[in-house]
Amino acid sequence: MSTPTVPSQPNLGPIIPDGELLALSEGRHSGPHGVLGQHELDGGGVCVRVRRPLADSVTVLLADGGRMPLTHVAHGIWAGVHEQGLQAYRIEARYGGGTTDVAEDPYRFLPTLGDTDLYLFGEGRHEELWRSFGAHERVMDAVRGTAFSVWAPHAAAIRVVGSFNDWDGARHAMRKLNDQGVWELFIPDVTAGHAYKFQIRTAEGAWIDKADPLARSAEVPPNTASVITAASQYEWGDDNWLESRATHDPHNSPMSVYELHAMSWREGLSYRSLADELIEYLDEMGFTHVEFMPLAEHPFGGSWGYQVSGYYAPTSRLGTPDELRYLIDRLHQAGYGVLMDWVPGHFPKDAFALARFDGQPVYEHPDPRLGDQQDWGTHVFDFGNSQVRNFLVANALYWLEEFHIDGLRVDAVASMLYRDYSREDWLPNQDGGREYYEAIDFLKEVNATAYKRNPGIVMVAEESTSFPGVTKPTSMGGLGFGLKWNMGWMNDNLRYFEQDPIHRKWHHGELTFSFVYAWSEQYVLPISHDEVVHGKGSMFTKMPGDDWQKAANLRAFYSYQWSHPGKMLLFMGQEFGQTREWSEARGLDWWLLDNPTFSGIQRYVAELNQLYRDVPALWDLDNDPSGLQWISGGDSDNSLLAYLRRDRSGGVIACIHNFSNQPLENYRLGLPEGNWREVLNSDGIAFGGGGVTNAEVRLEADGCNGFSHSAALRIPPLGATFLLRD
């Protein structure tokens, strides 16, 4: 039985002006769905219009089996009217040479963004923005395809270009859904793996190609297109970790963080292979957490990830998003927390990314006095724009919830807090001051929202000024971070340890000053990547003296860091005394571990981590002054520092440091009554030291340092000893 042909009506529906038909043909119409697709006519019947330039004939294949030939109107737009009612259909187009193409019509589908999505985004409160915006595989009216949506408030038109349409955007013009500038299009039969961009017509009439701000994957740089990604199929195995995390207080728990740049820790690794090798190394070293430098997509490797172009796309240099999930899952199952650097403070000016996204400032503040960061040659987000804030808040939640990240270390917070940060020409706030109120409100919002939705995570601020209340709850007027990097501690102590030991007695105040403010915030003590680049040398080369003295100094420094109130962070390579500055262009100098000087440093850091994990007194009261009691802080002549660390259950450990180059024999120090033993000594032979240790600790009823008892101790040069009371 032959398929019936639906006769076309003499009229082709309402007359469309020629200029509008031309705009449809060229893909520069802002509302193509209003003309193309199927439309009920007031007088009855259904008008179907499609764009098929160069076709010899076009026929509508109706779902009920009917066929309706269309008539060419103008500029490659074809039309016809039938009486069979609204229904699904496909388009058959015949071209010269006998080629026939049968395809779904993208203009017959309803919007894939609902009223709730548009309302929440309009209010700046769409906390799961990534689930709606961007590119998502969908099944619409029993047809599989990809829904595209993007925010471009100043665009005159937008087209989707990609590997699925030979990068011909005129075939896939998007519709503008509302006055806020949200655009949408469902393209049938387009699935995961295709590269794409948004081709945006500016208000001035120019076309610019932009990567998708909400893309969840991107091409491997230097290619810059976004990549359609299927919904994650990864099956997590870290339920026990997440359940435990939800009842856990990370701010008052052990946190020894190993910071690394995933691309250069060991060269040539992927997310999957990194899981095996990194976990094996962490098991050896005993850190509690790993912190990845930014993993979001970035165009320039030399930015180390701090100039982000794809805020929702894990860098494809190391694999797929699900392979990153695998890495994090494996770390959790092995017992390690995972932190990641997050960069909401600025973004690069690369033409394919966020900068002047629709030809005008969208994500950046339009006034360069507030929208440009001159130090880094980047743009600054417009924190006063509710949609921009929504983009960033949702992005933080995306990493925490889609990838089970345990915490975000927020980069360059100080640059967001002050309008005059590193600027000579700056725009005051409404009160004439320098505080960036809108950015402050954003930080409060992202912290409060992250903690509310994800119990047990931690938000960490890299904040280099004395801005008050960084780690105070937002309910008490603070910024709401859980921890803050203690940059003062880092600067003072590096300056102290770079001194020749003979001069250190004149700098004793630099060593002890951090104890004056140690509990003003909840701190992390960082030795990060920033301290071992740009001519600063490595931690090993910062230390004075010959190699033996450098190694001893370094072990003594780490002893002091691990025993000081606060969490600690060490950048990769410094745990074994990497001698060269770090470079993202090469792996670490693992061959140094063939030398006992460096393997001794590594072994000592592993022992420090084990002691730290085993002794709650080293972390339980980090944020409470009662967790520290001085034994001796004023012996500058001997460059000696001694104090007790305590926990809530009465446990106590004595931390004794000699930063001079002379051993202190029979040095008497006061101690609480009890049985004491040396549990770690940085001068141990196994670590490359000279063996100035204490085989036993004899406590005598001889008052000293305000204690009723004391002990005569051997305190090694450029070294530290830890005494534990049983």
C-alpha positions in Angstrom: 0.0 0.0 0.0 1.5 3.3 -1.0 2.0 6.1 1.5 -0.6 8.9 1.1 0.6 12.3 0.1 -0.9 15.2 2.1 -2.0 17.9 -0.4 -0.4 21.2 0.3 -2.8 24.1 0.7 -2.6 27.0 -1.8 -1.5 29.3 0.9 1.8 28.8 2.8 0.7 30.3 6.0 1.2 33.9 7.1 3.4 36.0 4.9 6.9 36.4 6.4 8.8 39.5 5.4 11.7 38.8 3.1 14.2 40.3 5.5 13.1 38.0 8.3 13.4 35.0 6.0 16.9 36.1 5.1 17.8 36.4 8.8 16.4 32.8 9.3 18.5 31.5 6.4 21.7 33.2 7.7 21.0 32.0 11.3 20.9 35.5 12.8 17.2 35.4 13.9 16.8 35.7 17.7 13.5 33.8 17.6 13.7 31.1 14.9 11.2 28.8 16.6 8.6 31.5 16.2 8.7 31.0 12.4 10.4 27.7 11.7 8.9 24.4 12.9 5.1 23.7 13.0 2.5 26.3 14.0 -1.3 26.0 14.2 -3.1 28.6 12.0 -6.0 30.6 13.3 -8.2 29.4 10.4 -7.2 25.8 11.0 -4.4 23.7 9.6 -0.8 23.5 10.6 2.0 25.4 8.8 5.4 23.8 8.7 8.5 25.9 7.7 12.0 24.5 7.5 15.4 25.8 6.4 17.0 23.7 3.7 19.2 25.9 1.4 20.3 24.3 -1.9 17.7 21.5 -1.7 15.9 20.5 -4.8 12.8 19.4 -2.9 11.7 19.1 0.7 9.0 16.9 2.1 7.6 16.6 5.6 7.3 13.0 6.8 4.4 13.0 9.3 4.3 10.6 12.2 0.9 9.3 11.0 2.6 8.2 7.8 1.6 11.2 5.7 3.9 13.0 3.3 3.6 16.7 2.6 5.8 18.4 -0.1 6.9 21.9 0.9 7.3 24.9 -1.4 10.4 27.0 -1.5 9.5 30.5 -0.3 12.8 32.4 -0.3 16.4 32.2 0.8 16.3 28.4 1.4 13.1 28.6 3.6 10.5 26.1 2.6 6.8 26.0 3.8 3.6 24.1 3.5 0.2 23.7 5.3 -1.6 20.4 6.2 -4.7 19.6 8.1 -3.5 16.6 10.1 -2.9 18.5 13.3 0.2 19.0 15.4 2.3 15.9 15.5 5.9 14.6 15.3 7.5 14.7 11.9 10.9 14.5 10.1 12.2 16.3 7.1 13.3 14.7 3.9 15.5 16.8 1.6 16.7 15.9 -1.8 19.7 17.5 -3.4 21.4 17.4 -6.8 23.1 14.2 -7.6 20.4 12.1 -6.0 21.5 12.7 -2.4 18.6 12.4 0.1 18.8 13.5 3.7 16.2 12.6 6.3 16.5 14.3 9.7 14.6 15.5 12.7 13.7 19.2 12.8 15.2 21.0 15.8 12.6 23.7 15.6 9.6 21.4 16.5 10.7 20.8 20.1 9.6 22.7 23.2 12.2 24.5 25.3 14.4 22.3 27.5 14.7 25.0 30.2 11.7 25.2 32.4 10.1 28.2 34.1 11.7 27.2 37.4 15.2 27.2 35.9 14.6 30.6 34.4 13.2 32.0 37.6 15.9 30.7 39.8 18.6 31.9 37.5 16.9 35.3 37.2 17.0 35.6 41.0 20.6 34.4 41.1 19.6 31.4 43.2 20.0 28.4 40.9 22.3 26.3 43.0 22.5 23.4 40.6 23.0 25.5 37.5 25.2 22.9 35.8 22.2 20.5 35.6 20.3 22.8 33.3 22.6 25.2 31.5 25.3 24.1 29.0 25.0 21.0 26.8 23.0 18.0 28.0 21.9 14.9 26.3 18.1 14.7 26.5 15.3 12.6 25.1 12.6 14.9 23.8 9.4 13.5 22.3 11.1 10.1 22.0 14.1 11.6 20.2 17.6 11.6 21.6 19.7 14.7 21.1 21.5 17.5 23.0 19.9 20.5 24.6 22.1 23.6 24.5 21.5 26.7 26.6 23.6 29.8 27.4 23.4 33.2 29.0 24.4 36.0 26.7 22.4 39.2 27.6 23.7 41.5 24.9 23.7 39.0 22.0 21.7 39.8 18.9 21.7 36.1 17.8 23.4 32.9 18.7 24.2 29.8 16.7 25.5 26.4 17.8 28.5 25.3 15.7 30.2 22.0 16.1 31.6 18.8 14.6 28.0 17.6 14.1 27.1 20.4 11.6 30.4 20.9 9.9 30.8 24.1 12.0 28.0 25.7 10.0 26.1 27.7 12.6 23.4 28.9 10.3 21.8 25.5 10.5 21.3 25.7 14.3 20.2 29.2 15.4 19.1 29.4 19.1 16.1 31.1 20.4 16.1 33.8 23.1 13.9 32.7 25.9 13.6 35.9 28.0 14.7 39.4 28.4 17.6 38.3 30.7 19.3 36.8 27.6 19.0 33.1 28.1 19.2 31.2 24.8 18.2 27.6 24.1 18.1 25.0 21.3 17.6 21.2 21.2 19.4 19.6 18.4 18.2 16.0 17.6 20.6 13.1 17.0 23.6 15.0 18.5 25.2 13.0 21.3 28.2 13.0 23.6 31.7 13.3 22.2 31.0 16.1 19.7 33.0 19.3 19.9 31.0 22.6 19.9 31.0 26.3 20.5 28.5 29.1 20.6 28.7 31.5 17.7 27.5 34.8 19.0 26.4 37.8 17.0 27.3 41.0 18.9 25.1 44.1 19.1 27.5 45.6 16.5 26.8 42.7 14.1 30.1 40.8 14.4 30.2 37.0 14.9 32.4 35.7 17.7 33.0 32.0 18.6 32.9 31.2 22.4 33.4 28.1 24.4 30.5 27.1 26.6 30.9 28.6 30.1 29.0 25.6 31.5 30.7 23.0 29.5 31.6 19.9 31.5 34.4 18.9 29.2 36.7 20.6 26.7 39.2 19.7 24.0 42.8 19.1 25.1 44.6 22.5 24.9 45.7 24.2 22.7 42.3 23.3 21.1 39.6 25.3 22.7 36.2 23.9 21.8 33.8 22.5 24.4 32.8 18.9 24.3 29.4 17.4 24.8 29.5 15.1 27.8 27.1 12.3 28.7 25.6 12.2 32.2 28.1 10.6 34.5 27.9 6.8 34.7 30.4 6.5 37.4 29.4 4.3 40.4 30.9 5.7 43.5 32.3 3.5 46.2 32.9 6.1 48.9 29.6 6.0 50.8 31.3 5.2 54.1 33.7 8.1 53.6 30.9 10.6 52.9 28.8 9.3 55.8 31.7 9.7 58.2 32.6 13.1 56.7 29.0 14.4 57.4 29.5 13.9 61.2 33.1 15.1 61.2 34.5 18.5 62.1 37.5 19.1 59.8 38.5 22.3 61.5 39.4 20.5 64.7 40.8 17.3 63.2 44.2 16.2 61.9 45.0 17.9 58.6 48.4 17.4 57.0 48.1 18.4 53.4 50.2 17.3 50.5 49.8 20.0 47.7 50.6 18.9 44.2 50.4 19.9 40.6 48.8 16.8 39.0 50.6 17.3 35.6 54.1 17.5 37.0 54.2 15.4 40.1 55.3 12.5 37.9 55.2 13.2 34.3 52.9 11.3 31.9 50.3 10.2 34.4 46.5 10.3 33.9 43.7 10.6 36.5 43.6 6.8 36.6 47.3 6.1 36.8 47.7 8.9 39.3 45.3 7.1 41.6 47.6 4.1 41.9 50.9 5.9 42.2 49.7 8.7 44.4 47.9 6.5 46.9 50.9 4.3 47.2 53.0 7.3 47.9 50.6 8.8 50.4 50.5 5.4 52.2 54.3 5.7 52.5 54.3 9.4 53.6 51.3 9.5 55.9 49.7 12.8 54.9 46.0 13.0 55.7 44.9 15.1 52.7 45.9 15.8 49.2 45.3 19.3 47.7 45.3 19.6 43.9 46.3 22.8 42.3 43.4 23.9 40.0 41.9 21.0 37.9 39.5 23.2 36.0 40.3 23.6 32.3 42.8 26.3 31.5 44.4 27.3 28.2 48.0 28.1 29.3 49.8 25.4 31.2 52.2 28.0 32.6 49.3 29.5 34.6 49.3 26.2 36.7 45.5 26.3 36.4 45.0 29.6 38.1 43.7 31.3 34.9 40.6 29.2 34.2 38.6 29.1 31.0 36.3 26.2 31.7 35.0 26.5 35.3 32.9 23.4 35.0 35.3 21.3 32.9 38.0 19.1 34.6 41.1 19.5 32.5 41.1 17.0 29.7 44.9 16.9 29.8 44.6 14.0 32.3 41.4 12.3 31.1 37.6 12.4 31.4 35.4 13.8 34.2 34.5 10.2 35.2 38.2 9.3 35.4 38.7 12.2 37.8 35.8 10.8 39.8 37.7 7.5 39.9 40.8 9.2 41.3 38.9 11.0 44.0 36.9 7.9 44.9 40.0 5.8 45.2 41.6 8.4 47.4 38.5 8.4 49.7 38.5 4.6 49.9 42.2 4.7 50.8 41.4 7.2 53.6 42.6 10.5 52.2 40.7 13.8 52.1 40.8 15.7 48.8 41.0 19.5 48.5 41.2 21.5 45.3 42.2 25.0 44.5 39.3 27.1 43.2 39.8 30.4 41.5 36.7 32.7 41.6 38.9 35.9 41.8 39.8 36.4 38.1 39.8 34.8 34.7 41.9 35.2 31.5 41.2 37.4 28.6 41.5 34.7 26.0 39.1 35.5 23.1 37.4 32.1 23.1 36.4 32.1 26.7 34.5 34.3 29.2 36.1 37.7 28.4 33.5 40.1 26.7 31.4 37.0 26.2 28.8 38.4 23.9 30.9 41.3 22.6 30.4 43.3 25.8 31.4 42.7 29.5 29.2 39.9 30.9 31.2 38.1 33.5 33.6 40.9 34.2 32.8 44.3 35.7 32.4 46.8 32.8 34.6 49.4 34.5 38.2 48.4 34.0 39.0 50.1 37.4 37.2 47.2 38.9 37.0 44.6 36.1 40.7 44.3 35.3 43.5 42.7 37.4 46.6 44.3 36.1 49.1 42.1 38.0 47.9 39.0 36.2 46.6 40.5 33.0 43.1 39.1 33.7 39.5 40.2 34.2 37.8 40.3 37.6 34.3 38.9 37.9 31.4 41.3 38.4 30.4 40.3 41.9 27.5 42.7 42.0 25.8 40.9 39.2 23.4 38.2 40.6 23.8 35.9 37.5 27.6 36.1 37.8 27.5 35.3 41.5 25.1 32.4 40.7 27.6 31.1 38.1 30.3 31.0 40.8 28.3 29.7 43.7 26.9 26.9 41.6 30.5 26.2 40.4 31.7 25.6 44.0 28.8 23.3 44.6 29.5 21.5 41.3 33.0 20.4 42.4 31.8 19.5 45.9 28.8 17.5 44.9 29.6 16.1 41.4 33.2 15.1 42.3 32.9 14.6 46.1 35.7 17.1 46.8 36.1 17.5 50.5 37.1 21.2 50.5 38.0 24.1 48.3 41.0 26.4 48.9 39.9 29.7 47.5 42.7 31.4 45.7 43.7 35.1 46.1 40.9 36.1 48.5 42.6 39.4 49.3 42.3 40.5 45.6 38.5 40.2 45.9 38.1 41.9 49.3 39.6 45.3 48.2 38.8 47.4 45.3 42.2 49.0 45.3 44.1 45.6 45.4 47.3 46.2 43.4 45.7 49.2 41.6 46.7 52.8 41.3 43.4 53.8 39.6 40.5 52.3 41.4 36.8 52.8 41.9 35.7 53.4 45.5 32.6 51.8 47.0 29.4 53.8 47.7 30.9 54.9 51.0 34.1 56.1 49.4 36.1 53.2 50.9 38.2 50.4 49.5 36.2 47.3 50.6 34.5 45.4 47.8 31.1 44.9 49.5 29.7 42.8 46.6 32.7 40.4 46.6 32.4 40.1 50.4 28.8 39.2 50.1 29.6 36.7 47.4 32.2 35.0 49.7 29.7 34.8 52.5 27.1 33.3 50.2 29.4 30.7 48.7 30.7 29.6 52.1 27.3 29.5 53.8 25.8 27.6 50.9 28.7 25.1 50.6 28.6 24.3 54.3 24.8 24.0 54.4 24.6 21.6 51.5 27.7 19.6 52.2 28.3 18.9 55.9 31.8 18.0 56.8 33.5 19.9 53.9 36.0 22.7 54.5 36.4 26.1 52.8 39.9 27.5 53.0 40.9 31.1 52.3 44.3 32.1 50.8 44.0 35.5 52.4 47.2 37.6 52.8 45.9 40.6 54.8 44.5 41.2 58.2 40.9 41.4 57.1 38.9 40.6 60.2 36.7 37.6 60.7 37.8 35.4 57.7 37.0 32.2 59.6 34.2 33.7 61.7 30.7 32.3 60.8 28.6 34.4 58.5 25.9 34.4 61.2 28.4 36.4 63.3 29.4 38.8 60.5 32.4 36.8 59.3 33.3 35.6 55.8 32.4 32.1 56.8 35.6 30.2 55.8 36.6 27.3 57.9 40.4 27.8 57.7 42.7 30.5 56.5 46.3 30.2 55.2 48.6 31.9 57.7 50.8 33.9 55.3 52.3 35.8 58.2 53.6 32.7 59.8 55.1 31.6 56.5 56.8 34.9 55.7 58.3 35.4 59.2 59.6 31.8 59.6 61.1 31.6 56.1 62.9 34.8 56.8 64.1 33.4 60.1 65.3 30.1 58.8 67.2 31.7 55.9 69.4 33.4 58.5 72.7 31.8 59.4 72.3 30.2 62.8 74.9 32.5 64.3 72.5 35.5 63.6 69.3 33.9 64.6 69.3 35.1 68.2 68.8 38.6 66.9 65.7 37.4 65.0 64.0 35.4 67.8 61.0 37.6 67.7 60.2 36.6 64.1 60.1 33.0 65.3 57.7 33.6 68.2 55.5 36.4 66.8 53.0 34.0 65.2 52.0 32.8 68.7 50.7 36.3 69.5 47.9 35.8 66.9 47.8 32.0 66.5 44.1 31.9 67.6 42.8 35.0 65.9 41.7 32.8 63.0 41.6 29.1 62.3 44.8 28.6 60.4 46.6 26.5 57.9 50.4 26.8 58.0 51.4 26.7 54.3 54.6 26.0 52.5 53.0 26.1 49.0 54.1 26.2 45.4 54.3 30.0 45.6 57.4 29.7 47.9 59.5 27.5 45.5 59.1 29.3 42.2 60.1 32.6 40.5 63.7 32.7 41.8 62.8 32.0 45.4 64.6 28.7 45.3 63.5 25.4 46.9 63.0 24.9 50.6 66.3 23.0 50.6 68.3 25.8 49.0 66.7 28.4 51.3 68.4 26.8 54.2 71.9 28.1 55.1 75.1 26.0 55.3 76.4 22.9 53.6 74.2 20.1 52.5 74.2 18.4 56.0 73.2 21.7 57.6 70.6 22.4 55.0 69.0 19.0 55.6 69.2 19.4 59.4 67.6 22.9 59.1 64.9 21.6 56.9 64.0 18.7 59.3 64.0 21.3 62.2 61.8 23.6 60.2 59.3 20.8 59.5 59.4 19.8 63.2 58.4 23.4 64.1 55.7 23.5 61.5 54.1 20.2 62.5 54.1 21.1 66.2 52.8 24.7 65.8 49.1 25.3 66.3 47.3 25.0 63.0 46.9 22.6 60.1 49.9 22.2 57.8 50.5 22.1 54.1 53.6 21.1 52.2 54.1 21.4 48.4 55.3 18.3 46.5 59.0 17.7 46.4 59.7 19.7 49.6 59.1 16.5 51.6 62.3 15.1 50.3 64.3 18.3 49.9 63.9 18.9 46.2 66.9 21.1 45.3 65.6 22.7 42.1 62.8 25.2 41.9 59.5 23.6 40.8 58.6 23.9 37.2 55.3 22.8 35.7 57.3 21.7 32.6 59.0 18.8 34.3 58.5 16.2 36.9 60.1 16.2 40.4 63.7 15.1 40.9 62.8 11.7 42.3 66.4 10.5 41.6 67.5 12.5 44.6 66.1 9.8 46.8 69.1 7.7 45.9 71.1 10.0 48.1 70.7 9.4 51.9 70.6 13.1 52.6 67.3 13.4 50.8 65.8 10.0 51.6 66.5 10.9 55.2 64.4 14.1 54.9 61.6 12.1 53.3 61.8 9.4 56.0 61.6 12.1 58.7 58.6 13.8 57.2 56.9 10.4 57.1 57.7 9.9 60.8 56.4 13.4 61.6 53.1 12.5 59.8 52.8 9.3 61.7 53.4 11.1 65.0 50.9 13.7 64.1 48.2 11.2 63.3 48.9 9.2 66.5 49.1 12.0 69.0 45.9 14.1 69.2 47.7 16.7 71.3 49.3 17.9 68.1 45.9 18.9 66.5 42.9 18.5 68.9 43.1 22.0 70.3 44.6 23.8 67.3 42.0 26.5 67.6 42.0 26.9 71.3 44.8 28.7 73.3 44.5 26.0 76.0 46.1 23.6 73.5 49.5 25.2 74.0 51.6 25.9 77.1 55.0 27.5 77.0 58.0 25.8 78.6 60.6 28.3 77.2 60.1 30.9 74.6 62.7 33.5 75.5 66.1 31.8 75.2 67.2 33.7 72.2 70.9 33.1 72.9 70.4 29.4 72.3 67.7 30.0 69.6 65.6 27.6 71.7 61.8 27.2 71.6 60.0 24.7 73.8 56.3 24.2 74.5 53.6 21.7 75.3 50.8 20.7 73.1 47.7 19.3 74.8 44.4 17.6 73.8 41.0 17.6 75.4 41.6 14.3 77.1 44.7 15.3 79.0 47.2 14.0 76.6 50.4 16.1 76.3 53.5 16.2 74.2 56.6 18.4 74.6 58.0 20.0 71.5 61.6 21.2 71.9 63.5 23.0 69.1 67.2 24.1 69.0 67.7 26.3 65.9 71.3 27.1 66.8 74.2 25.1 65.3 75.4 23.9 68.7 74.2 20.9 70.6 72.7 21.7 74.0 73.9 19.0 76.5 72.2 18.6 79.9 69.9 21.5 79.1 67.3 21.6 81.8 63.7 22.2 80.9 60.6 22.1 83.1 58.0 19.4 82.4 54.7 18.3 84.1 55.0 15.4 86.4 54.8 11.9 84.7 56.7 9.4 82.7 58.3 10.9 79.6 60.0 9.3 76.6 61.5 10.6 73.4 59.3 9.6 70.5 60.9 11.4 67.7 64.2 13.3 67.2 65.1 15.1 63.9 68.8 14.3 64.6 68.3 10.6 64.4 70.9 8.6 62.4 68.1 7.1 60.3 67.3 10.6 59.1 70.8 11.7 58.3 71.4 13.4 61.6 74.3 13.2 64.1 72.5 11.1 66.7 72.2 13.6 69.5 69.2 11.9 71.1 67.7 11.0 74.5 67.7 7.3 75.2 65.8 8.0 78.4 64.2 11.0 80.0 64.7 11.3 83.8 62.2 13.6 85.4 63.5 15.1 88.7 61.7 17.1 91.4 63.7 20.1 90.5 61.5 23.1 89.6 62.2 24.9 86.3 60.3 27.1 83.9 57.5 27.4 86.3 57.0 23.6 86.6 57.6 21.5 89.7 59.7 19.0 87.8 62.3 19.1 85.1 64.7 17.0 83.0 68.2 17.5 81.7 68.0 16.9 78.0 70.3 16.5 75.0 68.9 18.9 72.4 70.5 18.4 68.9 71.9 21.3 66.9 69.5 22.5 64.1 67.1 19.9 65.5 64.1 19.1 67.5 63.0 16.4 69.9 59.5 15.4 70.8 58.8 14.0 74.3 55.5 12.2 75.0 54.1 11.7 78.5 52.7 8.1 78.9 
